Amino acid sequence: MLYAVTCTGKPDSLALRMANRPAHVAYLQSLGDGLVMAGPFTEPDGKTMNGSLVMIEAGSLQAAKDIAAGDPFARVGLFASVEVRPWLWTLNPSPPLVVEPIEARGLVESGIDPRDGKAATGASMTVADLIESYIEKHLKPLRSARDVERTLRVDIMPVIGGVKLAEFHRRDAQRVLDAIIARGAPQSATKAFVFLRAICRWAVSRGDLDHSPLEGMKSPAPSKPSTRVLDDNEIRTLWHEWRSVLGKQCDLVLKLCLVTGQRSGEVSGMTTDEIDLKKRVWTSRQPLKEQARAQGTSQRSGRRANQGSSRGCR
């Protein structure tokens, strides 16, 4: 279903808008076919941008609201109000795409080519442009692509996406980390630092940067590992409730994690050739950092756990 996202701007907010526009454009482009059209409202002079109208396709009203809330413009407080309403497109369903002069000027000032929406290069290139290039040319084939891309779009681009690459400094990276740590997520801050450093090194290898601003910068202090463990009653309760709440696949993965003591990544990556049903043994062949060889793990304790006993599953 289509939804209209009507955003009312705040007075004197043009500078904030332009500083965050590359991240905003990148975010809308990441919606793919889910983005129907978008553009700014203006003041009576027809030139000064203030507010936005975005048409999106989403599975529900809540999903549309989540998309609107994830817009970098909304995250930096650009709008005085945001209203999301279902919308029916009944007339002229395929209007020509017209880029007004004021819109084109705003794109150019943000390092975007108004003719095709692609990021500019050279002195006008921004951190958001670099991240989009990294995602497209390097990240997509990797197994970790989804997790990394989410961190880039949620934690990094809204904060420093509008920074010109030629002016990118480690203090900008520190702003990203400070914002994540302030919300009580030190592990996410460490991930963001690692991902951003990898992007900078990639940019240096391609010539987009002469040197990485993050070299010599220390990673955020790691959080203390949790010592909390589930007791028998908690395990028993979860064992019988997981499927109804999380579905069959997650239920099976979590139960195997409990009875084998393996990580979710190893369990979810299990293949049929690793399982001996006659011996009731799973031999994991996935490489682990803490062990140089594959290890065999008996699953006989699974029968007891399935009968309500959690002994031997911790």
C-alpha positions in Angstrom: 0.0 0.0 0.0 1.1 3.6 -0.6 1.7 6.1 2.2 2.2 9.8 2.1 4.8 11.1 4.5 4.1 14.8 5.1 7.0 16.6 6.9 6.6 20.2 8.1 9.9 22.0 8.4 11.2 24.2 11.1 12.0 27.9 10.5 15.5 28.7 9.5 16.4 25.1 9.0 17.9 25.2 5.5 21.5 24.9 6.6 20.7 21.8 8.7 18.8 20.4 5.7 21.7 20.9 3.3 24.2 19.5 5.7 22.2 16.2 6.0 20.9 16.0 2.5 23.4 13.5 1.1 22.5 11.0 3.9 18.8 11.7 3.3 19.1 11.1 -0.5 21.1 7.9 0.1 18.5 6.7 2.6 15.6 7.2 0.1 17.6 5.6 -2.7 18.2 2.5 -0.4 14.4 2.0 -0.4 14.5 0.9 -4.0 11.1 0.3 -5.5 9.6 1.2 -2.1 10.2 4.9 -2.9 7.5 6.3 -5.2 8.5 9.9 -5.3 9.8 12.6 -3.1 10.5 16.3 -3.0 10.6 19.4 -0.8 7.9 21.9 0.1 9.0 25.6 -0.3 8.2 28.9 1.3 5.8 31.3 -0.7 8.8 32.5 -2.7 8.9 29.1 -4.4 12.6 28.8 -3.7 13.4 28.3 0.0 13.0 24.6 0.9 11.1 23.9 4.1 9.6 20.5 4.7 9.2 17.4 2.5 6.6 15.2 0.8 7.6 11.6 0.4 5.4 8.8 -1.2 6.5 5.3 -0.2 5.2 1.8 -0.5 5.1 -0.3 2.7 3.4 -3.4 4.1 1.6 -1.5 6.9 1.1 1.9 8.5 3.6 1.0 11.2 6.2 -0.1 8.7 5.7 3.3 6.9 6.1 5.1 10.1 9.4 3.2 10.8 10.7 4.2 7.4 9.8 7.8 8.0 11.5 7.7 11.4 14.7 6.3 9.9 15.1 9.2 7.5 18.3 11.2 8.5 16.3 14.4 8.2 13.9 13.2 10.9 16.8 11.8 13.0 18.5 15.2 13.2 15.3 17.0 14.1 14.8 18.9 10.9 11.0 18.7 11.0 8.5 20.3 13.3 6.1 17.5 12.6 5.8 14.3 10.5 2.4 12.8 9.5 2.1 9.4 7.8 -1.2 8.6 6.1 -2.4 5.9 3.6 -2.7 7.3 0.1 -4.5 6.0 -3.1 -2.9 7.0 -6.4 -5.9 7.3 -8.7 -5.1 9.8 -11.4 -2.0 10.2 -13.6 -0.2 7.2 -12.1 2.9 7.7 -14.2 3.7 11.5 -14.2 6.9 12.7 -15.9 9.9 13.2 -13.5 10.6 16.9 -13.3 13.5 18.4 -11.3 12.8 22.0 -10.4 15.6 24.5 -10.4 15.6 25.0 -6.6 15.7 21.2 -6.2 18.6 20.9 -8.7 20.5 23.6 -6.9 20.1 21.8 -3.6 21.3 18.6 -5.1 24.4 20.3 -6.6 25.2 21.9 -3.3 25.0 18.5 -1.7 27.4 16.9 -4.2 24.6 15.1 -6.2 24.3 15.3 -10.0 20.7 16.3 -10.6 20.7 14.6 -14.0 21.0 11.1 -12.6 21.1 11.4 -8.8 24.6 9.9 -8.7 27.2 11.1 -6.2 29.7 13.6 -7.4 33.4 12.9 -7.3 36.5 14.8 -6.4 36.3 17.8 -4.1 32.4 17.5 -3.8 32.4 13.9 -2.7 30.9 13.3 0.7 31.2 10.6 3.3 27.7 9.4 2.3 28.9 9.2 -1.4 31.9 7.1 -0.2 29.8 4.8 1.9 27.4 4.2 -1.0 30.3 3.4 -3.3 31.7 1.0 -0.7 28.4 -0.8 -0.3 27.9 -1.2 -4.0 31.5 -2.1 -5.1 32.9 -3.9 -2.1 30.3 -4.9 0.5 27.4 -6.6 -1.3 29.2 -9.9 -2.0 30.2 -10.4 1.6 28.2 -12.6 4.0 28.3 -9.8 6.6 26.9 -7.3 4.2 23.5 -6.8 5.8 24.8 -6.3 9.3 27.5 -3.9 8.1 25.2 -1.9 5.8 22.7 -1.5 8.7 25.3 0.0 10.9 26.5 2.3 8.1 23.0 3.6 7.3 21.7 3.8 10.9 24.7 4.9 13.0 27.1 6.6 10.6 25.5 8.3 7.6 22.9 10.3 9.6 25.7 11.8 11.7 28.5 12.5 9.2 27.0 11.7 5.8 27.0 15.3 4.7 30.7 15.9 5.6 32.9 16.6 2.5 35.4 13.8 2.1 38.2 16.4 1.7 37.3 17.8 5.1 36.7 14.4 6.9 38.6 14.4 10.2 38.9 11.9 13.0 36.8 14.3 15.1 33.9 13.4 12.8 34.4 9.7 13.5 34.5 10.5 17.2 31.1 12.2 16.9 29.7 9.0 15.5 31.1 7.0 18.4 30.1 9.5 21.0 26.5 9.3 19.8 26.4 5.5 20.0 28.1 5.3 23.4 25.7 8.0 24.7 22.7 5.7 24.1 24.5 2.9 26.0 25.7 0.7 23.2 29.5 0.4 23.5 29.6 -2.8 21.4 27.8 -1.1 18.6 30.3 1.8 18.9 33.2 -0.7 18.4 31.5 -2.2 15.4 31.0 1.3 13.9 34.6 2.1 14.4 35.8 -1.1 12.7 33.5 -0.6 9.8 34.4 3.1 9.3 38.1 2.3 9.5 37.7 -0.4 6.8 35.9 2.1 4.5 38.7 4.6 5.0 41.4 2.1 4.2 39.4 1.0 1.1 39.1 4.6 0.0 42.9 5.0 0.3 43.5 2.0 -1.8 41.3 3.5 -4.5 42.7 7.0 -4.3 39.5 8.6 -2.9 41.5 9.5 0.2 45.2 10.3 0.4 45.4 8.9 3.9 42.9 7.5 6.5 41.9 10.0 9.2 41.3 7.0 11.5 44.8 5.6 11.5 46.2 5.9 15.0 42.8 6.4 16.5 42.0 4.0 19.3 38.9 1.8 19.2 36.3 2.5 21.9 36.9 0.6 25.1 35.1 -2.8 24.8 32.2 -3.5 27.2 32.6 -6.0 30.0 31.3 -9.4 29.0 28.1 -10.4 30.6 28.2 -13.1 33.3 24.4 -13.6 33.3 23.3 -17.2 32.7 19.8 -18.6 32.5 18.7 -20.9 35.3 16.9 -24.2 34.8 13.4 -22.7 35.1 14.1 -19.9 32.6 15.5 -22.4 30.1 12.5 -24.6 30.6 10.1 -21.7 30.0 11.8 -20.5 26.9 12.2 -24.0 25.5 8.4 -24.3 25.3 7.6 -20.7 24.2 10.1 -20.0 21.5 8.3 -21.6 18.6 5.0 -19.7 19.2 6.8 -16.4 19.5 9.7 -16.7 17.1 8.7 -19.3 14.6 10.0 -22.8 13.8 13.4 -21.9 12.4 14.5 -19.6 15.2 13.1 -22.1 17.7 15.3 -24.9 16.3 18.4 -22.8 16.1 18.1 -21.6 19.7 17.4 -25.1 21.0 20.4 -26.5 19.2 22.5 -23.6 20.6 21.4 -24.7 24.1 22.0 -28.4 23.8 25.3 -28.1 21.9 26.8 -25.0 23.5 27.6 -23.7 20.1 27.1 -20.2 18.7 24.1 -19.2 16.6 26.3 -18.6 13.6 27.7 -22.2 13.7 24.2 -23.7 14.3 22.4 -21.7 11.6 25.2 -22.6 9.1 24.9 -26.3 9.7 24.9 -28.5 6.6 23.4 -32.0 6.1 26.9 -33.5 5.4 27.9 -32.5 8.9 25.2 -34.7 10.6 25.4 -38.4 11.3 21.9 -39.4 12.2 22.8 -42.9 13.1 25.4 -41.8 15.7 23.3 -38.7 16.6 26.5 -36.6 16.2 27.0 -33.3 14.5 30.6 -32.5 13.4 30.9 -28.8 12.8 33.4 -28.0 10.0 33.1 -24.2 10.3 36.3 -22.5 11.2 36.3 -20.9 14.6 38.8 -18.3 15.9 39.3 -20.1 19.2 39.9 -23.5 17.8 42.2 -24.7 15.0 40.2 -27.8 14.2 36.6 -28.9 13.8 35.0 -30.3 16.9 32.4 -33.0 17.2 29.4 -32.3 19.5 27.0 -35.0 20.8 23.4 -34.1 20.8 22.1 -36.8 23.0 21.2 -34.4 25.7 18.5 -32.9 23.4 16.0 -35.6 24.3 16.1 -34.8 28.0 15.8 -31.1 27.3 12.8 -31.7 25.1 11.1 -33.5 27.9 11.3 -30.4 30.1 14.7 -31.1 31.9 17.3 -28.4 31.2 20.1 -30.3 33.0 23.2 -30.5 30.8 22.0 -27.8 28.4 23.6 -24.8 30.0 
